[in-house]
Amino acid sequence: MLLSRQNFASCIFRARTSQILLSSQNHKLPAFLTQALYPYSTPSKAVTREYKNLPSAQQASLILNPPASTLPPPLSLPTLGTNLSAKEKLKFYYRTGRSYITFYKTGIVALWWNFKVLRQVRLRIPRGLSAEQALRAGVLSRSDYHFLRRTRSDLFRIPFFALVLTIFGEFTPLVVIFLGLSGVVPRTCHIPRQIDGARKKAEARRRKSFRDGTISSAAGETQDIEDVRKLPRPIMLHVGRSLGLYSSLWDKIGVMPTLLLPRRIQKAVERIDVDDFAIEKGGGAKYLSEEELKLAAGERGLDVIGRSRDEIGSVLGMWIAARKRTSIIDLVCRRPSAWPRV
Protein backbone atom coordinates (compact mmCIF):
# COMPACT_ATOMS: atom_id res chain seq x y z
CA MET A 1 0.00 0.00 0.00
CA LEU A 2 2.23 2.78 -1.27
CA LEU A 3 0.89 6.32 -1.45
CA SER A 4 2.26 9.60 -2.72
CA ARG A 5 3.01 12.44 -0.32
CA GLN A 6 -0.29 14.03 -1.28
CA ASN A 7 -2.08 10.83 -0.31
CA PHE A 8 -0.17 10.69 2.96
CA ALA A 9 -1.37 14.22 3.72
CA SER A 10 -4.90 13.33 2.74
CA CYS A 11 -4.97 10.30 5.04
CA ILE A 12 -3.64 12.13 8.09
CA PHE A 13 -5.89 15.08 7.33
CA ARG A 14 -9.04 12.99 7.33
CA ALA A 15 -7.95 10.86 10.26
CA ARG A 16 -7.70 13.92 12.48
CA THR A 17 -10.96 15.51 11.37
CA SER A 18 -12.73 12.15 11.66
CA GLN A 19 -11.65 11.85 15.28
CA ILE A 20 -12.92 15.36 15.97
CA LEU A 21 -16.37 14.65 14.51
CA LEU A 22 -16.77 11.27 16.19
CA SER A 23 -15.48 12.17 19.64
CA SER A 24 -16.68 15.74 20.08
CA GLN A 25 -20.07 15.82 21.75
CA ASN A 26 -20.40 19.59 21.48
CA HIS A 27 -19.18 19.83 17.86
CA LYS A 28 -17.59 23.20 18.44
CA LEU A 29 -16.95 24.97 15.17
CA PRO A 30 -13.57 26.61 15.95
CA ALA A 31 -11.86 23.30 16.87
CA PHE A 32 -13.47 21.66 13.86
CA LEU A 33 -12.10 24.21 11.41
CA THR A 34 -8.73 24.40 13.13
CA GLN A 35 -8.15 20.67 12.77
CA ALA A 36 -9.50 20.67 9.22
CA LEU A 37 -6.67 22.91 8.05
CA TYR A 38 -3.97 20.49 9.31
CA PRO A 39 -1.66 18.98 6.68
CA TYR A 40 -2.18 21.77 4.14
CA SER A 41 -0.22 24.08 6.42
CA THR A 42 2.28 21.36 7.36
CA PRO A 43 5.35 20.30 5.32
CA SER A 44 4.59 17.13 3.37
CA LYS A 45 7.71 15.39 4.77
CA ALA A 46 6.39 15.75 8.30
CA VAL A 47 3.01 14.32 7.30
CA THR A 48 4.65 11.45 5.41
CA ARG A 49 6.80 10.62 8.44
CA GLU A 50 3.74 10.67 10.73
CA TYR A 51 1.84 8.32 8.40
CA LYS A 52 4.73 5.87 8.12
CA ASN A 53 4.99 5.64 11.89
CA LEU A 54 1.41 4.41 12.17
CA PRO A 55 0.70 0.65 12.53
CA SER A 56 -0.06 -1.06 9.22
CA ALA A 57 -3.68 -1.72 10.27
CA GLN A 58 -4.23 1.99 10.90
CA GLN A 59 -2.62 2.86 7.57
CA ALA A 60 -5.04 0.50 5.81
CA SER A 61 -7.96 1.96 7.75
CA LEU A 62 -7.06 5.49 6.63
CA ILE A 63 -6.78 4.37 3.01
CA LEU A 64 -10.11 2.52 2.98
CA ASN A 65 -12.44 4.52 5.25
CA PRO A 66 -13.73 7.94 4.15
CA PRO A 67 -13.71 10.71 6.78
CA ALA A 68 -16.39 10.80 9.44
CA SER A 69 -17.52 14.15 8.00
CA THR A 70 -19.22 12.20 5.17
CA LEU A 71 -21.41 10.41 7.74
CA PRO A 72 -24.06 11.73 10.15
CA PRO A 73 -22.75 13.09 13.46
CA PRO A 74 -23.86 11.50 16.75
CA LEU A 75 -27.44 12.33 17.75
CA SER A 76 -28.06 12.79 21.47
CA LEU A 77 -31.74 12.97 22.46
CA PRO A 78 -33.21 13.63 25.91
CA THR A 79 -35.09 10.80 27.60
CA LEU A 80 -38.75 11.08 28.58
CA GLY A 81 -39.25 10.42 32.26
CA THR A 82 -42.36 9.13 34.00
CA ASN A 83 -45.09 11.05 35.82
CA LEU A 84 -44.15 14.35 34.19
CA SER A 85 -46.29 17.44 34.37
CA ALA A 86 -47.55 19.14 31.23
CA LYS A 87 -44.88 21.82 31.61
CA GLU A 88 -42.10 19.22 31.93
CA LYS A 89 -43.37 17.40 28.84
CA LEU A 90 -43.31 20.64 26.87
CA LYS A 91 -39.71 21.17 27.98
CA PHE A 92 -38.86 17.63 26.88
CA TYR A 93 -40.32 18.14 23.40
CA TYR A 94 -38.60 21.49 23.12
CA ARG A 95 -35.21 19.97 24.01
CA THR A 96 -35.84 17.14 21.56
CA GLY A 97 -36.55 19.63 18.77
CA ARG A 98 -33.43 21.64 19.62
CA SER A 99 -31.36 18.42 19.57
CA TYR A 100 -32.53 17.72 16.03
CA ILE A 101 -31.78 21.28 14.95
CA THR A 102 -28.26 20.99 16.43
CA PHE A 103 -27.83 17.64 14.66
CA TYR A 104 -28.85 19.07 11.28
CA LYS A 105 -26.69 22.14 11.82
CA THR A 106 -23.66 19.94 12.54
CA GLY A 107 -24.37 17.84 9.45
CA ILE A 108 -24.55 20.94 7.25
CA VAL A 109 -21.32 22.29 8.78
CA ALA A 110 -19.63 18.97 7.98
CA LEU A 111 -20.92 19.16 4.40
CA TRP A 112 -19.67 22.74 4.08
CA TRP A 113 -16.23 21.59 5.22
CA ASN A 114 -16.38 18.72 2.69
CA PHE A 115 -17.21 21.22 -0.04
CA LYS A 116 -14.21 23.36 0.89
CA VAL A 117 -11.87 20.35 0.75
CA LEU A 118 -13.46 18.88 -2.38
CA ARG A 119 -11.52 21.17 -4.69
CA GLN A 120 -8.19 20.18 -3.15
CA VAL A 121 -8.94 16.49 -3.70
CA ARG A 122 -10.07 17.17 -7.27
CA LEU A 123 -6.79 18.91 -8.05
CA ARG A 124 -4.95 15.66 -7.42
CA ILE A 125 -6.77 13.94 -10.30
CA PRO A 126 -4.74 14.25 -13.55
CA ARG A 127 -6.49 16.04 -16.38
CA GLY A 128 -8.47 13.68 -18.55
CA LEU A 129 -8.96 11.00 -15.87
CA SER A 130 -12.20 10.22 -14.09
CA ALA A 131 -12.27 9.56 -10.34
CA GLU A 132 -12.62 5.83 -11.07
CA GLN A 133 -9.59 5.85 -13.37
CA ALA A 134 -7.58 7.82 -10.82
CA LEU A 135 -8.48 5.25 -8.17
CA ARG A 136 -7.32 2.35 -10.34
CA ALA A 137 -4.14 4.24 -11.19
CA GLY A 138 -3.31 4.68 -7.51
CA VAL A 139 -3.70 8.47 -7.52
CA LEU A 140 -6.73 8.32 -5.21
CA SER A 141 -7.42 5.99 -2.31
CA ARG A 142 -10.81 4.45 -1.61
CA SER A 143 -11.19 7.07 1.11
CA ASP A 144 -10.66 9.85 -1.44
CA TYR A 145 -12.98 8.27 -3.98
CA HIS A 146 -15.94 7.94 -1.62
CA PHE A 147 -15.27 11.38 -0.20
CA LEU A 148 -15.73 12.77 -3.74
CA ARG A 149 -18.83 10.66 -4.45
CA ARG A 150 -20.65 11.44 -1.24
CA THR A 151 -19.84 15.13 -1.20
CA ARG A 152 -21.00 15.63 -4.78
CA SER A 153 -24.23 13.75 -4.07
CA ASP A 154 -24.90 15.69 -0.87
CA LEU A 155 -24.31 19.06 -2.51
CA PHE A 156 -27.10 18.38 -5.01
CA ARG A 157 -29.50 17.72 -2.13
CA ILE A 158 -28.76 20.83 -0.11
CA PRO A 159 -31.11 23.37 -1.85
CA PHE A 160 -34.34 21.37 -1.39
CA PHE A 161 -33.35 20.13 2.07
CA ALA A 162 -32.59 23.70 3.18
CA LEU A 163 -36.10 24.67 2.04
CA VAL A 164 -37.67 21.79 4.00
CA LEU A 165 -35.63 22.63 7.11
CA THR A 166 -36.58 26.30 6.87
CA ILE A 167 -40.28 25.54 6.60
CA PHE A 168 -40.63 22.75 9.14
CA GLY A 169 -37.75 23.43 11.56
CA GLU A 170 -37.86 21.02 14.52
CA PHE A 171 -40.53 18.95 12.76
CA THR A 172 -38.23 18.12 9.82
CA PRO A 173 -37.49 14.53 11.04
CA LEU A 174 -41.21 13.75 11.13
CA VAL A 175 -41.74 15.21 7.65
CA VAL A 176 -38.76 13.32 6.21
CA ILE A 177 -39.80 9.97 7.69
CA PHE A 178 -43.56 10.07 7.09
CA LEU A 179 -43.45 11.71 3.65
CA GLY A 180 -40.56 9.54 2.46
CA LEU A 181 -38.22 12.43 1.68
CA SER A 182 -34.98 10.60 2.52
CA GLY A 183 -33.77 11.10 -1.04
CA VAL A 184 -33.54 14.87 -0.59
CA VAL A 185 -31.65 14.75 2.72
CA PRO A 186 -27.83 14.90 2.57
CA ARG A 187 -26.14 11.82 3.99
CA THR A 188 -24.56 13.95 6.73
CA CYS A 189 -28.07 14.76 8.01
CA HIS A 190 -29.57 11.26 8.08
CA ILE A 191 -30.98 10.49 11.53
CA PRO A 192 -30.53 6.92 12.92
CA ARG A 193 -34.23 6.08 12.60
CA GLN A 194 -34.17 7.17 8.98
CA ILE A 195 -31.14 4.96 8.22
CA ASP A 196 -32.57 1.90 9.99
CA GLY A 197 -35.95 2.35 8.32
CA ALA A 198 -34.40 2.57 4.85
CA ARG A 199 -32.34 -0.59 5.46
CA LYS A 200 -35.34 -2.56 6.73
CA LYS A 201 -37.42 -1.57 3.70
CA ALA A 202 -34.58 -2.42 1.30
CA GLU A 203 -34.05 -5.85 2.86
CA ALA A 204 -37.77 -6.63 2.92
CA ARG A 205 -38.04 -5.69 -0.75
CA ARG A 206 -35.00 -7.83 -1.56
CA ARG A 207 -36.45 -10.86 0.26
CA LYS A 208 -39.71 -10.50 -1.61
CA SER A 209 -37.84 -10.38 -4.92
CA PHE A 210 -35.87 -13.51 -4.04
CA ARG A 211 -39.11 -15.36 -3.29
CA ASP A 212 -40.01 -14.99 -6.96
CA GLY A 213 -39.15 -18.33 -8.57
CA THR A 214 -38.07 -16.69 -11.83
CA ILE A 215 -34.92 -15.36 -10.18
CA SER A 216 -33.46 -18.73 -9.24
CA SER A 217 -34.30 -20.22 -12.63
CA ALA A 218 -32.71 -17.36 -14.59
CA ALA A 219 -29.72 -16.62 -12.32
CA GLY A 220 -27.38 -18.98 -14.18
CA GLU A 221 -28.00 -17.10 -17.42
CA THR A 222 -26.28 -13.94 -16.22
CA GLN A 223 -22.71 -15.19 -15.84
CA ASP A 224 -21.67 -14.73 -19.48
CA ILE A 225 -23.78 -11.66 -20.30
CA GLU A 226 -21.64 -8.52 -20.57
CA ASP A 227 -24.28 -6.15 -22.00
CA VAL A 228 -26.84 -5.43 -19.27
CA ARG A 229 -29.42 -4.59 -21.93
CA LYS A 230 -29.46 -8.30 -22.80
CA LEU A 231 -30.31 -9.41 -19.28
CA PRO A 232 -33.60 -11.31 -18.90
CA ARG A 233 -36.35 -8.99 -17.69
CA PRO A 234 -36.85 -10.81 -14.32
CA ILE A 235 -33.12 -10.55 -13.60
CA MET A 236 -33.04 -6.88 -14.55
CA LEU A 237 -35.93 -6.10 -12.21
CA HIS A 238 -34.44 -8.15 -9.38
CA VAL A 239 -31.09 -6.38 -9.65
CA GLY A 240 -32.89 -3.04 -9.69
CA ARG A 241 -34.82 -3.95 -6.53
CA SER A 242 -31.84 -5.49 -4.72
CA LEU A 243 -29.58 -2.49 -5.35
CA GLY A 244 -32.33 0.11 -4.88
CA LEU A 245 -32.02 1.44 -8.41
CA TYR A 246 -35.67 2.38 -8.79
CA SER A 247 -38.45 3.36 -6.44
CA SER A 248 -40.78 0.75 -4.98
CA LEU A 249 -43.61 2.99 -6.20
CA TRP A 250 -43.13 1.46 -9.65
CA ASP A 251 -43.88 -1.98 -8.20
CA LYS A 252 -47.02 -0.70 -6.50
CA ILE A 253 -48.51 0.82 -9.66
CA GLY A 254 -47.55 -2.23 -11.72
CA VAL A 255 -45.34 -0.40 -14.24
CA MET A 256 -41.69 -1.39 -14.51
CA PRO A 257 -39.05 1.17 -15.62
CA THR A 258 -37.26 -1.26 -17.94
CA LEU A 259 -36.13 1.61 -20.18
CA LEU A 260 -34.31 3.33 -17.30
CA LEU A 261 -32.84 0.26 -15.65
CA PRO A 262 -30.07 -0.82 -18.08
CA ARG A 263 -28.15 2.43 -17.70
CA ARG A 264 -28.61 2.48 -13.93
CA ILE A 265 -27.54 -1.14 -13.60
CA GLN A 266 -24.47 -0.50 -15.73
CA LYS A 267 -23.46 2.44 -13.55
CA ALA A 268 -24.03 0.43 -10.38
CA VAL A 269 -21.96 -2.48 -11.69
CA GLU A 270 -19.08 -0.15 -12.60
CA ARG A 271 -19.27 1.52 -9.19
CA ILE A 272 -19.24 -1.79 -7.32
CA ASP A 273 -16.45 -3.13 -9.50
CA VAL A 274 -14.13 -0.23 -8.75
CA ASP A 275 -15.00 -0.43 -5.05
CA ASP A 276 -14.19 -4.16 -4.98
CA PHE A 277 -10.83 -3.31 -6.54
CA ALA A 278 -10.16 -0.59 -3.97
CA ILE A 279 -11.09 -2.76 -0.97
CA GLU A 280 -8.93 -5.65 -2.14
CA LYS A 281 -6.00 -3.38 -2.95
CA GLY A 282 -6.32 -1.55 0.39
CA GLY A 283 -5.99 -4.73 2.43
CA GLY A 284 -9.48 -6.22 2.55
CA ALA A 285 -12.86 -5.74 4.21
CA LYS A 286 -11.43 -6.40 7.68
CA TYR A 287 -10.02 -2.86 7.77
CA LEU A 288 -13.37 -1.18 7.07
CA SER A 289 -15.18 0.45 9.97
CA GLU A 290 -18.54 -0.98 11.03
CA GLU A 291 -20.56 1.74 9.33
CA GLU A 292 -18.49 1.50 6.15
CA LEU A 293 -19.04 -2.27 6.13
CA LYS A 294 -22.80 -1.71 6.32
CA LEU A 295 -22.71 0.86 3.53
CA ALA A 296 -20.55 -1.35 1.31
CA ALA A 297 -22.80 -4.36 1.94
CA GLY A 298 -25.94 -2.34 1.24
CA GLU A 299 -24.55 -1.13 -2.09
CA ARG A 300 -24.06 -4.77 -3.10
CA GLY A 301 -27.54 -5.88 -2.04
CA LEU A 302 -26.37 -7.70 1.10
CA ASP A 303 -28.36 -7.81 4.34
CA VAL A 304 -26.98 -6.10 7.46
CA ILE A 305 -29.93 -5.86 9.89
CA GLY A 306 -29.29 -8.00 12.97
CA ARG A 307 -25.79 -8.96 11.88
CA SER A 308 -22.57 -8.26 13.75
CA ARG A 309 -19.58 -6.45 12.31
CA ASP A 310 -17.70 -9.74 11.90
CA GLU A 311 -20.62 -11.37 10.07
CA ILE A 312 -20.96 -8.48 7.63
CA GLY A 313 -17.20 -8.38 7.08
CA SER A 314 -17.11 -12.11 6.44
CA VAL A 315 -19.88 -11.93 3.80
CA LEU A 316 -18.24 -8.94 2.11
CA GLY A 317 -14.93 -10.82 2.05
CA MET A 318 -16.71 -13.79 0.45
CA TRP A 319 -18.17 -11.42 -2.16
CA ILE A 320 -14.77 -10.02 -3.13
CA ALA A 321 -13.28 -13.52 -3.31
CA ALA A 322 -16.20 -14.80 -5.43
CA ARG A 323 -15.71 -11.93 -7.88
CA LYS A 324 -12.69 -13.80 -9.25
CA ARG A 325 -15.01 -16.53 -10.53
CA THR A 326 -18.23 -14.80 -11.49
CA SER A 327 -19.89 -11.48 -12.29
CA ILE A 328 -21.48 -8.87 -10.04
CA ILE A 329 -24.91 -9.50 -11.56
CA ASP A 330 -24.60 -13.21 -10.83
CA LEU A 331 -23.72 -12.55 -7.18
CA VAL A 332 -26.63 -10.13 -6.75
CA CYS A 333 -28.98 -12.81 -8.06
CA ARG A 334 -27.80 -15.42 -5.56
CA ARG A 335 -27.76 -15.70 -1.80
CA PRO A 336 -24.25 -15.90 -0.24
CA SER A 337 -24.71 -19.64 0.42
CA ALA A 338 -24.95 -20.18 -3.35
CA TRP A 339 -21.89 -18.12 -4.32
CA PRO A 340 -18.96 -19.94 -5.92
CA ARG A 341 -16.16 -20.75 -3.49
CA VAL A 342 -12.56 -19.89 -4.31
N, C-alpha and C positions, 0 to 999 in steps of 0.2 A: 504494500500500500504506500506508494511513493507519491508525494504531492509537491507542487511547486510552492515557492515562498508565499505567493498570493493565496494558495489554498491553505497553507499553514495559518496565515493571518485570519482567513475566513473561519477556520475551525475554532481557533481560540476566541475569536470575536463572538461567535454564536454560543460557544460554551459559557462564556461569562454572562451574556445577556439572558441566556436560558435559565441559569441559576438565579438571577435576579427575579425573573418573572415567576418562577416556580416557588421560590422560598419567601418572597416578600409578601406579607399579608396586607400591608397597607398600600403597596404599589405606588410608592412616592415617585412622582415624575422626575425631580432633579437627579436622584440616584440612577433612575432608569436611563436617562439621557447621558449621564456621565459615563456609565459603563458602556453604553452603546458606541461611544466614540473611540473605545480602546484600540485595537491594533493599527487604526489608520493614523494615529498620532505617535505610533511606536515604531522604531526601526525594525525592518522585516527580519533581520538576523536575530534580534531578541525574541521575536515571536516564534521563529523557527526553532530556536533553542528550547523555548518553553514547551513547544509541542513535542519535540523529540524526547524530552524528559518524562513525558507522560507514559503510563503503562500501555502496552499494546492494545488491551481491551478498551481503554478509554480513547485511544486514537481511533479505533474502529468505530466506536460509538459516535464520535464527533463527525466522522466521515459519512455515516449512514443516517443519523437522526437530524432532521431539520430543527431549527431553533424553537424554543418553547413559545416564542412570540407569534408563531403561525398557528398555535392552538389556543383554545379558550383559557383564560386565567382561572384560578380557583374561585369558586362561588361559595361564600359563607352566608348562610341564612339564619335568622333568629329562630329559636324554638318556641312553639306555642305551649304555654303552661296550662295547668288545670285550674278550674274555679276562678277564672279571670273576670273582672268587671268589664262593662262595656268600654270604659275609658282605656283600660289596659289592652283590650283587644284591638282598639283603634290604633294604639301605639305600636302594637305588634305588626299590624298590617302596614302601617306607615314605615316602620323599620325594614320590613320585607321589601316594600317598593323601592326604598332608598338603596337597599343592597343590590337589587337588580340594576338600578341606574348606575351605581358604582361599577358593577360588573361590565355593563355595556360600555361605559366610559373607558375602562381599562382596556377592553378589547379593541376599541377604536384607536386608542393611543398606541397600542401594539401594532395595529395595522398601519398607522401613520409612520411609525418607526420603520416598518418593513418597506413602505413606499420610499422612504428616504434612502435606504440601503440598496433598494432594488437596482438603481442605476449603477452603483459600484459593482454589483455582481454581473450585470449585463456587460459592462466594459471588459470583463475578462473573457467574454466569448469572442473568438476571432470572427472578423467580418466574413459573411457568407455561410456561417455554420448556424444550425439551429441549436436549441438547448439540448436536444436529444443527441445530436452529433457531437456536441462539445462534451457531453457526459461520456459517450463511448470513447472519445479521444483522450479522456483523462484530464481535460481542462476543468471540468466541473465535477464535484462529488455528488453523491445522491442527496446529501444535505442541501447543497446549492440548488440542485435541480428542483426539488420539491419546494424549496423556499420561493423560487421563481414562479412555479405553477400556482401555488396557493395564494401568493400575494397578488398575482394578476387576476385570478378568479375573484378574490375578495374585493379588489378595487372596483370591479364591474358592479358589485352588489351594493356598494356604499350609498349611491344616490337614493335608491328606493327605500333602503333600510333607514336612512337618515330621516326620510319623510315619515315612515311608520313610527319611528321613535319620537319624532317631534309631535305627532298627532296623539299618540296613545301613552307616551311617557312610561309610568310605572306599570301600566297594563300591557305593555308590549309583549311579555312572555305569553300571556293568555291569548293575545291576538295571533301570535306566531304559531302556537300549538294548535289552537282550535280552528283556525282558518287555513292551516297547512301552508304557511308562508316560509318554511325552512329554506327554500331555494333562494330567497332574497336576502337572507341573513349571512353576513360574512362568517367564515369559519371561526374567527377569533371571538365571535359573540354568540356561539352556540351554547345554550345552557345544558346541563347534564340530562335533564328530563327530555329535552329535544333530541339529543344524541341517542339516548337509549330507545326512545320511541321510534326513531327512524330505523335503527338497527333491528328492532323487533318486527317492524312492518316488512323490512327487506327480507328477513329470514323466513317470515311466514309466507311471503309471496314466492320465495325460492322453493320452499317445501311443497307448496301447491303445484308449482310448475313441474317439479320432479315426480309428483304423483301421476302426471299425465304419461300414459304408457308409450306415447309416440316418441318421447325423449330417449328412453332406453333402447328402443328398436332402431332409432336413427343415429345414435351416438357414434357407432363405429364408422359411419359414412364420412365423418368430418376430418379424419386424420390426414387424408391426402388432398384435401381441398384448400387451395391457397387463396382463391378469389372468394371473399365472403359473400359476394352477390350470388354465388352458385350454391350456397348452403341451403339445405331443405328448409322449408318455411317453419316447421315445428322447432327445428334447432335454432333458427334465427330468432324466433320469438322467445325461446327459453334463455338464450344468451342475453337478450335484451332485458328480460325480467331479472335474471340472476345478477347482472352487473348494474341494474338500475339505469338502463339507457333510455327508457321511456316511461312516462307516467302511468301509474296503475289505472288512471281514468280511462285510458284507451281500452283496457280490459273490461271495464264496467259498461262502457257504451257499445262494446262488441265490434269495434273498428280497430284494426291493427295497422300501425304505421310502418308497413313493410317497405315503403319508399324511402323513409328516413333511416331505417335501421342499418343497412349495409355500411354507410359512411360512418355512423356512430360506432358500430362494431369494429370497423377497421381502425379507427382512432384508439379505441379502448385496447385492442390487441397490441398496437404499436406501443402504447403507454405502458402496458403491463410487461411487454417484452423488454423494454429498456430498463424498467425497474427491476426485473429479475436479474438482468445483467449487472446492475449497480449493486444489488444486495449480495450477489455471489462474489463479485470483485471486491466488495468492501469487507468481506470476512464471513458473511452468512447472517441468517435471521436471528441468531442467538445474541447479536449485538444491538438489535433494535429494542427501543424502549417498549413498555407495555402498550401505550397508546399508539405508537407507530406500528406495532404488530397488528393491532386491531384494525387500523386504517388500511394497512397493506392487505390483510385478509379480506376485508370488506370489498376492496377494489377488485379482488379476484373471485368474488362470489362465495367466500368461505364463511361459515358460521362462527361467531365469537361469543354470543350470549351464553352465560353460564360456564364458560371455559376459562381455565387458568392461563396465565402467561406462558407456562411451559407447554401446555396443550396447543395453544395457538401457534407458538413458535415451532413446535414439532410438525404440525400440519403444513405450515408455510415452508419449512425445510423440505418436506416431502414433495411439495409442489415444485420447488426449484430443481430438485433432483429429477423429478419425472419429466421436466421440460426437455431433458436431453433425449427423451424417447418418443415424445408425442407433442402435439400442438396445444396452444392455449385454449382454443375452442373445444378440443376433445376433453381437456381437464375440466372445463366449466360444465360440460355435459355429463360428468361422472361424479359420483361421491368419492371422497378420498380412499375409501376401502377398495374401490375399483380402479384406482390409478395404477399404471405400470410401475413395477419396482425396478430400481437400478441395481 
